[in-house]
Amino acid sequence: MANILNSLSRVGHRDIVMSVRDIKKTFMEGGQPLHVLSGGGFDLAAGEIVAMVGPSGSGKSTLLQCVGLLDKPTSGSILIGSVPVHQMDENERTIIRRKKIGFVYQRHNLLSDFTALENVMMPMLANSVDPDVATARAMKLLKAVNVDHRALHLPGEMSGGEQQRVAVARALANEPEIILADEPTGSLDPAHAMAVFDLLLDIVRRKKMAMLFVTHDMNLAARADRKITIVKGVVNKL
């Protein structure tokens, strides 16, 4: 695993950080196969921002779960750097996911019994970062997303926009190379949605991260470097 992580750490700007080929995912529903993903693929380069678009139910979230190593495809390949992560077991996928990938969900998914500061610290603590270092970095991230004044507040004491900003900070906690975002502004009103998306886009571009985000908003998709589509479970590059 150490050799794999070392090889991943050598990825440079504009190198391919993720490569997906002929990806398929089938679920069993009522004893019958349900083919959610049916092939196709794409590459994602370091520093590149890609929008994923397609009709509801076309498989966008399922694809994100697979490339984010939260689920395994039925067949096909997923490489992060040059490492075939689709072949890994659960423990290996968890380690790479924690170190290399940050997630932003449609709803913030913050832990309600923990403060904003604690929510941002948790991914670092899971990676065995020293608590003092995690605290300092979490505060820096909260300041970067303009909610450091809410550091000691619980999620229920913050607005929806503030909670989503904390979620962005949490996604950045372990300095990932790849950000995956599933409708990251879908639960916000238009004004807050644009502010949060502007913030996320600015940080990702400044840090030269790669980002793949799902959206139904063509105005947001237009701000990506390019788009990929999913139609009837097939991933197409544009």
Secondary structure, 3 states (H helix, E strand, C coil): CHHHHHHHHCCCCCCEEEEEEEEEEEEEECCEEEEEEEEECEEEECCCEEEEECCCCCCHHHHHHHHCCCCCCCEEEEEECCEEHHHCCHHHHHHHHHHHEEEECCCCCCCCCCCHHHHHHHHHHHCCCCHHHHHHHHHHHHHHCCCHHHCCCCHHHCCHHHHHHHHHHHHCCCCCCEEEEECCCCCCCHHHHHHHHHHHHHHHHHHCCEEEEECCCHHHHCCCCEEEEEECCEEEEC
